Amino acid sequence: MKKFLKNEKGFTLVEMVVVMALVAILAAIAIPLYADYSARGRAKEANSIMGQLLTAADVFRAENGSYAGFGSATTNSDWPALISRANYFGYVTSGEGAAAITITASVNATGTGAGIEAGSSLVATATADAGGNPVWGRPWTATGDCNADYL
């Protein structure tokens, strides 16, 4: 009987438990890191679309002489197309004037469901300089997963 067991090849129960423990430890480390990485990647939507909105806002002001009406589909036919790619953030404007505007990207329910930190936002503000020309503030005000370290 002993001779038969010595010729047996395979893994012992202890070896299998050790391997399973190692896999569990690696999974416990990797899964949260991947989730964070994915959420930060989704948060980059705000940065990408915000850049397009800032450019479009300046074009709108050049054509109309003011930012007034930029964030309205009624006065700006480009607005729906500008935000149509938005999946995880909602975009709104405020303080629209001759040389001042604030554009805010705030995480929506889809974004928080996708792992983006609730309360994440990105705010870009243009204010008028002494000559009445808009000056975009940098860096943008960022919170949560839109933190400047991530964008």
OpenMM code with the backbone's topology and positions (N, CA, C; nanometers):
from openmm import Vec3, app, unit

residues = "MET LYS LYS PHE LEU LYS ASN GLU LYS GLY PHE THR LEU VAL GLU MET VAL VAL VAL MET ALA LEU VAL ALA ILE LEU ALA ALA ILE ALA ILE PRO LEU TYR ALA ASP TYR SER ALA ARG GLY ARG ALA LYS GLU ALA ASN SER ILE MET GLY GLN LEU LEU THR ALA ALA ASP VAL PHE ARG ALA GLU ASN GLY SER TYR ALA GLY PHE GLY SER ALA THR THR ASN SER ASP TRP PRO ALA LEU ILE SER ARG ALA ASN TYR PHE GLY TYR VAL THR SER GLY GLU GLY ALA ALA ALA ILE THR ILE THR ALA SER VAL ASN ALA THR GLY THR GLY ALA GLY ILE GLU ALA GLY SER SER LEU VAL ALA THR ALA THR ALA ASP ALA GLY GLY ASN PRO VAL TRP GLY ARG PRO TRP THR ALA THR GLY ASP CYS ASN ALA ASP TYR LEU".split()
positions = [
    Vec3(0.0817, -0.1181, 0.0000),
    Vec3(0.0000, 0.0000, 0.0000),
    Vec3(0.0867, 0.1254, 0.0000),
    Vec3(0.1975, 0.1274, 0.0768),
    Vec3(0.2851, 0.2432, 0.0813),
    Vec3(0.3488, 0.2678, -0.0547),
    Vec3(0.3839, 0.1626, -0.1215),
    Vec3(0.4450, 0.1762, -0.2525),
    Vec3(0.3489, 0.2453, -0.3497),
    Vec3(0.2228, 0.2128, -0.3400),
    Vec3(0.1209, 0.2724, -0.4264),
    Vec3(0.1097, 0.4236, -0.4009),
    Vec3(0.1123, 0.4709, -0.2776),
    Vec3(0.0994, 0.6123, -0.2432),
    Vec3(0.2222, 0.6922, -0.2849),
    Vec3(0.3391, 0.6322, -0.2820),
    Vec3(0.4596, 0.7040, -0.3215),
    Vec3(0.4605, 0.7347, -0.4708),
    Vec3(0.3959, 0.6548, -0.5503),
    Vec3(0.3915, 0.6796, -0.6945),
    Vec3(0.2809, 0.7781, -0.7328),
    Vec3(0.1966, 0.8095, -0.6379),
    Vec3(0.0845, 0.9004, -0.6616),
    Vec3(0.1396, 1.0421, -0.6850),
    Vec3(0.0882, 1.1109, -0.7880),
    Vec3(0.1319, 1.2474, -0.8168),
    Vec3(0.0123, 1.3404, -0.8054),
    Vec3(0.0385, 1.4646, -0.7611),
    Vec3(-0.0687, 1.5631, -0.7458),
    Vec3(-0.0365, 1.6594, -0.6334),
    Vec3(-0.1340, 1.7419, -0.5997),
    Vec3(-0.1161, 1.8426, -0.4955),
    Vec3(-0.1822, 1.7961, -0.3667),
    Vec3(-0.1201, 1.8314, -0.2568),
    Vec3(-0.1803, 1.7984, -0.1279),
    Vec3(-0.2830, 1.9053, -0.0925),
    Vec3(-0.3652, 1.8751, 0.0028),
    Vec3(-0.4675, 1.9686, 0.0480),
    Vec3(-0.4041, 2.0968, 0.1015),
    Vec3(-0.2943, 2.0863, 0.1720),
    Vec3(-0.2253, 2.2035, 0.2272),
    Vec3(-0.1755, 2.2939, 0.1145),
    Vec3(-0.1182, 2.2355, 0.0117),
    Vec3(-0.0711, 2.3145, -0.1016),
    Vec3(-0.1866, 2.3875, -0.1691),
    Vec3(-0.2974, 2.3223, -0.1842),
    Vec3(-0.4149, 2.3844, -0.2470),
    Vec3(-0.4679, 2.5010, -0.1619),
    Vec3(-0.4703, 2.4835, -0.0311),
    Vec3(-0.5176, 2.5896, 0.0593),
    Vec3(-0.4240, 2.7096, 0.0531),
    Vec3(-0.2937, 2.6858, 0.0488),
    Vec3(-0.1968, 2.7953, 0.0402),
    Vec3(-0.2175, 2.8733, -0.0893),
    Vec3(-0.2336, 2.8045, -0.1993),
    Vec3(-0.2562, 2.8712, -0.3286),
    Vec3(-0.3852, 2.9515, -0.3251),
    Vec3(-0.4916, 2.8947, -0.2705),
    Vec3(-0.6193, 2.9664, -0.2632),
    Vec3(-0.6074, 3.0907, -0.1752),
    Vec3(-0.5315, 3.0821, -0.0678),
    Vec3(-0.5112, 3.1972, 0.0199),
    Vec3(-0.4362, 3.3080, -0.0536),
    Vec3(-0.3341, 3.2709, -0.1290),
    Vec3(-0.2593, 3.3700, -0.2070),
    Vec3(-0.3477, 3.4378, -0.3117),
    Vec3(-0.4289, 3.3607, -0.3798),
    Vec3(-0.5201, 3.4175, -0.4796),
    Vec3(-0.6191, 3.5117, -0.4123),
    Vec3(-0.6705, 3.4757, -0.2969),
    Vec3(-0.7651, 3.5607, -0.2244),
    Vec3(-0.6994, 3.6914, -0.1813),
    Vec3(-0.5759, 3.6855, -0.1363),
    Vec3(-0.5040, 3.8071, -0.0959),
    Vec3(-0.4832, 3.8980, -0.2164),
    Vec3(-0.4386, 3.8423, -0.3268),
    Vec3(-0.4190, 3.9225, -0.4478),
    Vec3(-0.5492, 3.9849, -0.4968),
    Vec3(-0.6584, 3.9100, -0.4918),
    Vec3(-0.7889, 3.9627, -0.5331),
    Vec3(-0.8336, 4.0747, -0.4405),
    Vec3(-0.8088, 4.0596, -0.3112),
    Vec3(-0.8478, 4.1631, -0.2151),
    Vec3(-0.7732, 4.2937, -0.2398),
    Vec3(-0.6548, 4.2857, -0.2939),
    Vec3(-0.5767, 4.4052, -0.3253),
    Vec3(-0.6162, 4.4608, -0.4619),
    Vec3(-0.6304, 4.3745, -0.5604),
    Vec3(-0.6502, 4.4184, -0.6984),
    Vec3(-0.7903, 4.4730, -0.7270),
    Vec3(-0.8932, 4.4129, -0.6721),
    Vec3(-1.0303, 4.4541, -0.7048),
    Vec3(-1.0580, 4.5986, -0.6638),
    Vec3(-1.0266, 4.6428, -0.5421),
    Vec3(-1.0502, 4.7842, -0.5083),
    Vec3(-0.9674, 4.8807, -0.5937),
    Vec3(-0.8432, 4.8414, -0.6243),
    Vec3(-0.7606, 4.9273, -0.7089),
    Vec3(-0.8206, 4.9421, -0.8479),
    Vec3(-0.8721, 4.8338, -0.9019),
    Vec3(-0.9341, 4.8384, -1.0342),
    Vec3(-1.0605, 4.9243, -1.0313),
    Vec3(-1.1402, 4.9110, -0.9266),
    Vec3(-1.2639, 4.9898, -0.9157),
    Vec3(-1.2313, 5.1380, -0.9089),
    Vec3(-1.1288, 5.1743, -0.8321),
    Vec3(-1.0874, 5.3142, -0.8220),
    Vec3(-1.0359, 5.3645, -0.9562),
    Vec3(-0.9570, 5.2837, -1.0227),
    Vec3(-0.9025, 5.3189, -1.1537),
    Vec3(-1.0150, 5.3419, -1.2547),
    Vec3(-1.1153, 5.2564, -1.2533),
    Vec3(-1.2287, 5.2695, -1.3449),
    Vec3(-1.3083, 5.3964, -1.3168),
    Vec3(-1.3338, 5.4234, -1.1893),
    Vec3(-1.4103, 5.5433, -1.1530),
    Vec3(-1.3363, 5.6699, -1.1944),
    Vec3(-1.2050, 5.6724, -1.1721),
    Vec3(-1.1281, 5.7903, -1.2118),
    Vec3(-1.1263, 5.8052, -1.3639),
    Vec3(-1.1234, 5.6936, -1.4357),
    Vec3(-1.1303, 5.7004, -1.5822),
    Vec3(-1.2627, 5.7566, -1.6291),
    Vec3(-1.3714, 5.7160, -1.5641),
    Vec3(-1.5038, 5.7691, -1.5991),
    Vec3(-1.5139, 5.9169, -1.5635),
    Vec3(-1.4459, 5.9569, -1.4561),
    Vec3(-1.4494, 6.0970, -1.4142),
    Vec3(-1.3794, 6.1870, -1.5161),
    Vec3(-1.2927, 6.1306, -1.5961),
    Vec3(-1.2249, 6.2100, -1.6992),
    Vec3(-1.3224, 6.2622, -1.8040),
    Vec3(-1.4434, 6.2039, -1.8083),
    Vec3(-1.5464, 6.2574, -1.8983),
    Vec3(-1.5658, 6.4061, -1.8722),
    Vec3(-1.5708, 6.4441, -1.7449),
    Vec3(-1.5938, 6.5840, -1.7101),
    Vec3(-1.4847, 6.6731, -1.7688),
    Vec3(-1.3612, 6.6299, -1.7585),
    Vec3(-1.2497, 6.7073, -1.8110),
    Vec3(-1.2573, 6.7196, -1.9623),
    Vec3(-1.2867, 6.6118, -2.0295),
    Vec3(-1.2933, 6.6113, -2.1751),
    Vec3(-1.4051, 6.7003, -2.2274),
    Vec3(-1.5257, 6.6790, -2.1761),
    Vec3(-1.6390, 6.7582, -2.2253),
    Vec3(-1.6270, 6.9029, -2.1799),
    Vec3(-1.5717, 6.9266, -2.0613),
    Vec3(-1.5547, 7.0644, -2.0137),
    Vec3(-1.4625, 7.1416, -2.1085),
    Vec3(-1.3561, 7.0794, -2.1544),
    Vec3(-1.2676, 7.1463, -2.2498),
    Vec3(-1.3410, 7.1855, -2.3770),
    Vec3(-1.4266, 7.0964, -2.4253),
    Vec3(-1.5056, 7.1265, -2.5449),
    Vec3(-1.6052, 7.2395, -2.5178),
    Vec3(-1.6648, 7.2393, -2.3981),
    Vec3(-1.7614, 7.3438, -2.3632),
    Vec3(-1.6936, 7.4802, -2.3524),
    Vec3(-1.5727, 7.4839, -2.2980),
    Vec3(-1.5021, 7.6113, -2.2867),
    Vec3(-1.4708, 7.6690, -2.4248),
    Vec3(-1.4274, 7.5824, -2.5144),
    Vec3(-1.4006, 7.6274, -2.6512),
    Vec3(-1.5289, 7.6751, -2.7181),
    Vec3(-1.6361, 7.5972, -2.7031),
    Vec3(-1.7639, 7.6348, -2.7629),
    Vec3(-1.8167, 7.7637, -2.7022),
    Vec3(-1.7945, 7.7844, -2.5723),
    Vec3(-1.8398, 7.9071, -2.5073),
    Vec3(-1.7683, 8.0278, -2.5663),
    Vec3(-1.6384, 8.0155, -2.5889),
    Vec3(-1.5640, 8.1273, -2.6481),
    Vec3(-1.6083, 8.1541, -2.7917),
    Vec3(-1.6365, 8.0490, -2.8678),
    Vec3(-1.6877, 8.0665, -3.0045),
    Vec3(-1.8249, 8.1334, -2.9995),
    Vec3(-1.9103, 8.0906, -2.9075),
    Vec3(-2.0440, 8.1491, -2.8929),
    Vec3(-2.0330, 8.2972, -2.8598),
    Vec3(-1.9406, 8.3327, -2.7682),
    Vec3(-1.9229, 8.4731, -2.7316),
    Vec3(-1.8706, 8.5534, -2.8494),
    Vec3(-1.7787, 8.4959, -2.9272),
    Vec3(-1.7249, 8.5667, -3.0437),
    Vec3(-1.8339, 8.5942, -3.1468),
    Vec3(-1.9267, 8.5002, -3.1627),
    Vec3(-2.0334, 8.5167, -3.2619),
    Vec3(-2.1468, 8.6048, -3.2124),
    Vec3(-2.1723, 8.6050, -3.0803),
    Vec3(-2.2884, 8.6753, -3.0257),
    Vec3(-2.2535, 8.7952, -2.9379),
    Vec3(-2.1265, 8.8141, -2.9088),
    Vec3(-2.0848, 8.9275, -2.8273),
    Vec3(-2.1063, 8.9094, -2.6783),
    Vec3(-2.1564, 8.7938, -2.6375),
    Vec3(-2.1852, 8.7686, -2.4964),
    Vec3(-2.1998, 8.6189, -2.4745),
    Vec3(-2.1821, 8.5777, -2.3484),
    Vec3(-2.2079, 8.4387, -2.3122),
    Vec3(-2.3561, 8.4143, -2.2844),
    Vec3(-2.4347, 8.5220, -2.2757),
    Vec3(-2.5767, 8.5100, -2.2424),
    Vec3(-2.6465, 8.4156, -2.3393),
    Vec3(-2.7102, 8.3134, -2.2848),
    Vec3(-2.7821, 8.2157, -2.3663),
    Vec3(-2.7006, 8.0956, -2.4089),
    Vec3(-2.5733, 8.0885, -2.3691),
    Vec3(-2.4889, 7.9774, -2.4126),
    Vec3(-2.5427, 7.8429, -2.3660),
    Vec3(-2.5907, 7.8341, -2.2422),
    Vec3(-2.6359, 7.7070, -2.1868),
    Vec3(-2.7801, 7.6732, -2.2147),
    Vec3(-2.8393, 7.7387, -2.3118),
    Vec3(-2.9807, 7.7148, -2.3442),
    Vec3(-2.9936, 7.6604, -2.4850),
    Vec3(-3.0669, 7.5502, -2.4999),
    Vec3(-3.0891, 7.4941, -2.6334),
    Vec3(-3.1724, 7.5893, -2.7195),
    Vec3(-3.2475, 7.6786, -2.6550),
    Vec3(-3.3302, 7.7745, -2.7299),
    Vec3(-3.2446, 7.8754, -2.8040),
    Vec3(-3.1419, 7.9284, -2.7376),
    Vec3(-3.0574, 8.0305, -2.8005),
    Vec3(-2.9267, 7.9753, -2.8562),
    Vec3(-2.8914, 7.8536, -2.8180),
    Vec3(-2.7664, 7.7938, -2.8648),
    Vec3(-2.7972, 7.6541, -2.9197),
    Vec3(-2.8126, 7.6453, -3.0490),
    Vec3(-2.8496, 7.5171, -3.1101),
    Vec3(-2.7404, 7.4113, -3.0939),
    Vec3(-2.6188, 7.4520, -3.0608),
    Vec3(-2.5087, 7.3573, -3.0411),
    Vec3(-2.5108, 7.2916, -2.9034),
    Vec3(-2.5818, 7.3498, -2.8060),
    Vec3(-2.5787, 7.2991, -2.6684),
    Vec3(-2.6168, 7.1517, -2.6583),
    Vec3(-2.7283, 7.1064, -2.7189),
    Vec3(-2.7615, 6.9626, -2.7063),
    Vec3(-2.6515, 6.8709, -2.7611),
    Vec3(-2.5894, 6.9094, -2.8726),
    Vec3(-2.4826, 6.8268, -2.9303),
    Vec3(-2.3593, 6.8267, -2.8403),
    Vec3(-2.3329, 6.9384, -2.7738),
    Vec3(-2.2160, 6.9480, -2.6869),
    Vec3(-2.2247, 6.8530, -2.5684),
    Vec3(-2.3429, 6.8357, -2.5139),
    Vec3(-2.3566, 6.7524, -2.3939),
    Vec3(-2.4150, 6.6147, -2.4238),
    Vec3(-2.4339, 6.5823, -2.5511),
    Vec3(-2.4960, 6.4536, -2.5867),
    Vec3(-2.4092, 6.3336, -2.5491),
    Vec3(-2.2778, 6.3520, -2.5409),
    Vec3(-2.1885, 6.2410, -2.5053),
    Vec3(-2.1753, 6.2238, -2.3543),
    Vec3(-2.2431, 6.3061, -2.2777),
    Vec3(-2.2330, 6.3002, -2.1320),
    Vec3(-2.3046, 6.1771, -2.0788),
    Vec3(-2.2314, 6.0933, -2.0101),
    Vec3(-2.2887, 5.9743, -1.9494),
    Vec3(-2.2937, 5.9832, -1.7983),
    Vec3(-2.1884, 6.0348, -1.7381),
    Vec3(-2.1721, 6.0281, -1.5940),
    Vec3(-2.1874, 6.1632, -1.5236),
    Vec3(-2.1952, 6.2711, -1.6006),
    Vec3(-2.2041, 6.4050, -1.5431),
    Vec3(-2.3150, 6.4851, -1.6103),
    Vec3(-2.3703, 6.5798, -1.5352),
    Vec3(-2.4648, 6.6760, -1.5903),
    Vec3(-2.3940, 6.8098, -1.5999),
    Vec3(-2.4248, 6.8868, -1.7025),
    Vec3(-2.3555, 7.0130, -1.7274),
    Vec3(-2.4552, 7.1274, -1.7260),
    Vec3(-2.4248, 7.2311, -1.6499),
    Vec3(-2.5103, 7.3487, -1.6422),
    Vec3(-2.4237, 7.4740, -1.6463),
    Vec3(-2.4859, 7.5841, -1.6871),
    Vec3(-2.4170, 7.7121, -1.6878),
    Vec3(-2.4885, 7.8066, -1.5929),
    Vec3(-2.4147, 7.9049, -1.5448),
    Vec3(-2.4735, 8.0081, -1.4603),
    Vec3(-2.3927, 8.1356, -1.4755),
    Vec3(-2.4514, 8.2457, -1.4340),
    Vec3(-2.3812, 8.3742, -1.4384),
    Vec3(-2.3444, 8.4179, -1.5783),
    Vec3(-2.4252, 8.3793, -1.6768),
    Vec3(-2.3935, 8.4144, -1.8157),
    Vec3(-2.4076, 8.5648, -1.8358),
    Vec3(-2.3013, 8.6256, -1.8824),
    Vec3(-2.3018, 8.7693, -1.9079),
    Vec3(-2.2130, 8.8017, -2.0258),
    Vec3(-2.1799, 8.9292, -2.0395),
    Vec3(-2.0995, 8.9727, -2.1532),
    Vec3(-1.9628, 8.9047, -2.1557),
    Vec3(-1.8962, 8.8976, -2.0404),
    Vec3(-1.7628, 8.8370, -2.0368),
    Vec3(-1.7472, 8.7450, -1.9174),
    Vec3(-1.8564, 8.6955, -1.8633),
    Vec3(-1.8487, 8.6082, -1.7464),
    Vec3(-1.9457, 8.4919, -1.7621),
    Vec3(-1.9010, 8.3755, -1.7203),
    Vec3(-1.9845, 8.2561, -1.7234),
    Vec3(-1.9226, 8.1524, -1.6307),
    Vec3(-2.0051, 8.0678, -1.5742),
    Vec3(-1.9582, 7.9546, -1.4949),
    Vec3(-2.0204, 7.8292, -1.5532),
    Vec3(-1.9383, 7.7306, -1.5823),
    Vec3(-1.9862, 7.6018, -1.6330),
    Vec3(-1.9530, 7.4973, -1.5270),
    Vec3(-2.0542, 7.4200, -1.4876),
    Vec3(-2.0367, 7.3210, -1.3818),
    Vec3(-2.0713, 7.1813, -1.4325),
    Vec3(-1.9831, 7.0881, -1.4082),
    Vec3(-2.0081, 6.9461, -1.4363),
    Vec3(-2.0242, 6.8772, -1.3014),
    Vec3(-2.1422, 6.8195, -1.2778),
    Vec3(-2.1689, 6.7501, -1.1512),
    Vec3(-2.2047, 6.6051, -1.1803),
    Vec3(-2.1515, 6.5137, -1.1005),
    Vec3(-2.1784, 6.3715, -1.1207),
    Vec3(-2.3283, 6.3459, -1.1076),
    Vec3(-2.3812, 6.2607, -1.1942),
    Vec3(-2.5240, 6.2272, -1.1906),
    Vec3(-2.5426, 6.0865, -1.1334),
    Vec3(-2.6670, 6.0394, -1.1317),
    Vec3(-2.6963, 5.9077, -1.0730),
    Vec3(-2.6243, 5.7951, -1.1469),
    Vec3(-2.6129, 5.8062, -1.2785),
    Vec3(-2.5403, 5.7053, -1.3554),
    Vec3(-2.3942, 5.7032, -1.3138),
    Vec3(-2.3384, 5.8206, -1.2911),
    Vec3(-2.1985, 5.8304, -1.2498),
    Vec3(-2.1729, 5.7698, -1.1140),
    Vec3(-2.2603, 5.7986, -1.0173),
    Vec3(-2.2393, 5.7402, -0.8848),
    Vec3(-2.2620, 5.5896, -0.8895),
    Vec3(-2.3548, 5.5444, -0.9740),
    Vec3(-2.3758, 5.4009, -0.9911),
    Vec3(-2.2560, 5.3330, -1.0550),
    Vec3(-2.1785, 5.4089, -1.1323),
    Vec3(-2.0596, 5.3543, -1.1982),
    Vec3(-1.9357, 5.3665, -1.1103),
    Vec3(-1.9541, 5.4118, -0.9867),
    Vec3(-1.8417, 5.4153, -0.8933),
    Vec3(-1.7753, 5.5494, -0.8758),
    Vec3(-1.8246, 5.6551, -0.9420),
    Vec3(-1.7664, 5.7882, -0.9231),
    Vec3(-1.8165, 5.8414, -0.7896),
    Vec3(-1.7284, 5.8994, -0.7136),
    Vec3(-1.7614, 5.9497, -0.5809),
    Vec3(-1.8744, 6.0526, -0.5879),
    Vec3(-1.9770, 6.0354, -0.5051),
    Vec3(-2.0875, 6.1315, -0.4992),
    Vec3(-2.0320, 6.2682, -0.4619),
    Vec3(-2.0835, 6.3716, -0.5228),
    Vec3(-2.0361, 6.5070, -0.4954),
    Vec3(-1.9201, 6.5489, -0.5837),
    Vec3(-1.8741, 6.4605, -0.6714),
    Vec3(-1.7651, 6.4966, -0.7617),
    Vec3(-1.8139, 6.6037, -0.8586),
    Vec3(-1.7325, 6.7058, -0.8770),
    Vec3(-1.7710, 6.8111, -0.9706),
    Vec3(-1.6474, 6.8801, -1.0258),
    Vec3(-1.6691, 6.9523, -1.1325),
    Vec3(-1.5652, 7.0309, -1.1970),
    Vec3(-1.6292, 7.1630, -1.2355),
    Vec3(-1.5710, 7.2739, -1.1938),
    Vec3(-1.6294, 7.4056, -1.2179),
    Vec3(-1.5267, 7.4930, -1.2874),
    Vec3(-1.5655, 7.5500, -1.4010),
    Vec3(-1.4801, 7.6441, -1.4741),
    Vec3(-1.5512, 7.7786, -1.4773),
    Vec3(-1.4783, 7.8847, -1.4452),
    Vec3(-1.5378, 8.0178, -1.4400),
    Vec3(-1.4543, 8.1141, -1.5230),
    Vec3(-1.5231, 8.1925, -1.6060),
    Vec3(-1.4587, 8.3007, -1.6795),
    Vec3(-1.5047, 8.4314, -1.6165),
    Vec3(-1.4109, 8.5182, -1.5892),
    Vec3(-1.4431, 8.6509, -1.5383),
    Vec3(-1.3829, 8.7550, -1.6311),
    Vec3(-1.4387, 8.8760, -1.6267),
    Vec3(-1.3911, 8.9822, -1.7158),
    Vec3(-1.2647, 9.0460, -1.6589),
    Vec3(-1.1683, 9.0714, -1.7472),
    Vec3(-1.0493, 9.1452, -1.7048),
    Vec3(-1.0781, 9.2957, -1.7163),
    Vec3(-0.9767, 9.3790, -1.6965),
    Vec3(-0.9954, 9.5245, -1.6998),
    Vec3(-1.0472, 9.5728, -1.8349),
    Vec3(-1.0119, 9.5018, -1.9414),
    Vec3(-1.0560, 9.5413, -2.0751),
    Vec3(-1.1909, 9.4825, -2.1135),
    Vec3(-1.2546, 9.4089, -2.0216),
    Vec3(-1.3845, 9.3488, -2.0510),
    Vec3(-1.3751, 9.2172, -2.1263),
    Vec3(-1.2553, 9.1615, -2.1351),
    Vec3(-1.2357, 9.0335, -2.2033),
    Vec3(-1.2421, 8.9194, -2.1028),
    Vec3(-1.2957, 8.8046, -2.1437),
    Vec3(-1.3047, 8.6924, -2.0492),
    Vec3(-1.1685, 8.6291, -2.0231),
    Vec3(-1.1486, 8.5910, -1.8985),
    Vec3(-1.0273, 8.5208, -1.8576),
    Vec3(-1.0723, 8.3964, -1.7825),
    Vec3(-1.0350, 8.2803, -1.8352),
    Vec3(-1.0726, 8.1544, -1.7702),
    Vec3(-0.9792, 8.1289, -1.6538),
    Vec3(-1.0379, 8.1000, -1.5390),
    Vec3(-0.9597, 8.0687, -1.4200),
    Vec3(-0.8987, 7.9303, -1.4314),
    Vec3(-0.7726, 7.9164, -1.3946),
    Vec3(-0.7051, 7.7871, -1.3915),
    Vec3(-0.6344, 7.7741, -1.2594),
    Vec3(-0.6247, 7.6625, -1.1969),
    Vec3(-0.6905, 7.5401, -1.2397),
    Vec3(-0.8397, 7.5448, -1.2095),
    Vec3(-0.9141, 7.4594, -1.2713),
    Vec3(-1.0564, 7.4512, -1.2452),
    Vec3(-1.0784, 7.4052, -1.1027),
    Vec3(-1.1908, 7.4428, -1.0462),
    Vec3(-1.2256, 7.3960, -0.9128),
    Vec3(-1.2761, 7.2528, -0.9256),
    Vec3(-1.2113, 7.1600, -0.8581),
    Vec3(-1.2459, 7.0185, -0.8711),
    Vec3(-1.2678, 6.9573, -0.7341),
    Vec3(-1.3672, 6.8661, -0.7258),
    Vec3(-1.3932, 6.7949, -0.6014),
    Vec3(-1.4107, 6.6463, -0.6292),
    Vec3(-1.3920, 6.5647, -0.5264),
    Vec3(-1.4134, 6.4210, -0.5373),
    Vec3(-1.3222, 6.3563, -0.6399),
    Vec3(-1.3796, 6.2672, -0.7211),
    Vec3(-1.3022, 6.1956, -0.8216),
    Vec3(-1.2577, 6.2861, -0.9356),
    Vec3(-1.3038, 6.4097, -0.9366),
    Vec3(-1.2561, 6.5061, -1.0376),
    Vec3(-1.1337, 6.5810, -0.9870),
    Vec3(-1.0779, 6.5365, -0.8766),
    Vec3(-0.9611, 6.5984, -0.8193),
    Vec3(-0.8543, 6.6190, -0.9270),
    Vec3(-0.7872, 6.7309, -0.9200),
    Vec3(-0.6864, 6.7644, -1.0208),
    Vec3(-0.5773, 6.6589, -1.0321),
    Vec3(-0.5531, 6.5830, -0.9252),
    Vec3(-0.4525, 6.4763, -0.9315),
    Vec3(-0.4923, 6.3690, -1.0312),
    Vec3(-0.6222, 6.3532, -1.0534),
    Vec3(-0.6716, 6.2478, -1.1394),
    Vec3(-0.6913, 6.2939, -1.2838),
    Vec3(-0.7052, 6.4227, -1.3044),
    Vec3(-0.7395, 6.4706, -1.4389),
    Vec3(-0.6193, 6.5107, -1.5192),
] * unit.nanometer
topology = app.Topology()
chain = topology.addChain("A")
for resn in residues:
    res = topology.addResidue(resn, chain)
    for name in ("N", "CA", "C"):
        topology.addAtom(name, app.Element.getBySymbol(name[0]), res)
